[in-house]
Amino acid sequence: MAPFRRGQRHFRRYREIANVLAKHGFGYILDQTGLIDFLPKRTRLTADKDKLGAPERLLHVLEELGPTFVKLGQIMSTRADLLPEPYIKQLSKLQDDVPPLPFEEIEPVIMDEFNKPAAELFAVFDQTPLASASIGQVHKAVLHSGEAVVVKVQRPNIARKIETDLEILFNIARIAERRTGWGQLYQPVDIVEEFTQSIRNELDYLAEGRNAERFKKNFQTNDGVVIPGVHWQHSSKRVLVLEFMQGIKISNLEQLDREGYNRKEIAATVVNAMLQQVFEDGFFHGDPHPGNLAVLPEGKVLFMDFGQVGRVDSWLQERFSDLILALVRQDVNLIVRSLLKIGVVHKGINLQGLKKDVSRLQRKYYGVPMSQIKLGDTLTELLELTYTYQVRIPPEVTLLIKSMVTLEALVQVLDPDLSIVDIAEPYGKKLLRKRLSPRRLGSAASEQLLELGGLLTDLPSRLENVLSMLEGGRLKAQIDVQNFRTFINILNLISNRISISIIIASIIVGSSLMAQNTVSSALMRYPVVEVGFVIAVLMGLWLIFTIYRSGRY
């Protein structure tokens, strides 16, 4: 039975997609997904493959299919864990620049959002856009208060068109997962879901405004970084009004030099800002390319365009810092462990092969000072290995690495001598101190102790249930009498280790609490807490000694 019907919703768009795929020689995808049903029977499924390879042809497919597919390609260009390097290289060429729409087509959007024309909302509205992209375009305006602003207006009907494409992509992804080996392996439904969340956030200008406000709050004590303010009374889901700031494009080296700016200081400011976002705020700019950064008077750096952002929780911050530390140490085993902790591992992974390839990558940089190694390039090469060994990396991490690569390329232009690793070192040390603080260790030990306590509390009832099932004949067990003594010894070993674990955890919790408590109760001139702690240590040592003497450890 064919996966699609003639009366399929959005039939014309399906046919358009099928025609473009056929035109560029992707007939096998049409066959595997059933999209071939949308083509006339006499359609040729061939292309001049001698001139262009599959990666180049895919690039042309995405460009022809419009904004949704261009955005998908841009996101996939960050997924070196899912696509081989030739595809990543081609998809990185995708540009979001499109010809601007005339003001007559844009103004109805403003009317729909505010029930007023631009002439009433603003004292001045420049009908010639400053910039134009696939989702919206930006105009300069002046409020009635006299303040200069930028107005970001969404293209008419773009949300409806994107939602149609998303529905189609979901249908194709579901069929691919059911009918193809590559679909089962790479789970395109998950990819489309991640992409859907990302592009819907970009379509919601109120969400972008909230992102800008969060960045502004995070950098309120940083004099070197500026975030434009949001004018909420003039903003909506499809119109965003931000404070206008005139600066020099950060990649315009000639003008920066002519006006006497210190490029080294600017580069350091940008790197510190990005590292703060990642390792302190857990909220980072997802697209720090030169078009989104400008230099203001006094060398301050202006960040713009907050539609694409990434979030990094404390667990991911620690795992990513572990990976950076492993790269600095050139520790192959630690690099592999860090990768496997971050990613989702395929069951049949060739662990020895992965270690061998990481070791080969390490030898490539052997003897080279870390300050001379491009962190972004190294991380990208590791991502390429995750593709080879089918380790799926979270999209937040791939976006973070892509941001690092973009940032490093910019910094190399501003200051070729600057090392991101050197600047990152204090952030890593600060994060490490936080992880090893008594409060953090105490909290972690308390959680583990509670889990262990819950397990021990439940153990009698669980054993009782097992015995009841045995008595009632509902559970069958086969015991090898010859090995029964070994089984008992193993139980003794487990119980002894549990005891040791509880004692060690208690000591950690107790020491942590004492480290935080500056005032101790006293009994007979001796602090009660400290006395109890000493007793616990002595009892623990006694128990450990008896276990050691018994030989069952």
Buried (B, 14 or more C-beta within 10 A) or exposed (E): EEBBEEEBEBEEBBBBBBBBBBBBBBBEBBEBBBBBBBBEEEBEBEBEEEEBEBBBBBBBBBBBBBBBBBBBBBBBBBBBBBBEBEBBBBBBEBEBEBEBBEBEEBBEBBEEBBEEEBEEBBEBBBEEBBBBBBBBBBBBBBBEEEBEBBBBBBBBEBBEBBBBBBBBBBBBBBBBBEBBEEBEEBBBBEBBBBBBEBBBBBBBBBBBBBBBBBBBEBBEEBEBBBBBBBBEEBBBBBBBBBBBBEBBBBBBBEEBEEEEBBBEBBBBBBBBBBBBBBBEBBBBBBBBBBBBBBBBEEBBBBBBBBBBBBEBEEEBBBBBBBBBBBBBEBBBEBBBBBBBBBBEBEEEBEEEEBBEBBBEBBEEBEEEEBEEBBBBBBBBBBBBBBBEBBBBBBBBBBBBBBBBBBBBBBBBEBBEEBBBBEBBBEBBEEBBEBBEBBEBBBEBBBEBBEEBEEEEEEEEEEEEEEEEEEEEEEEEEEEEEEEEEEEEEEEBEEEBEBBBEBBBBBBBBBBBBBEEEEEEEEEEEEBEBEEEBEEBBEEBEEBBEEBEEEEBE
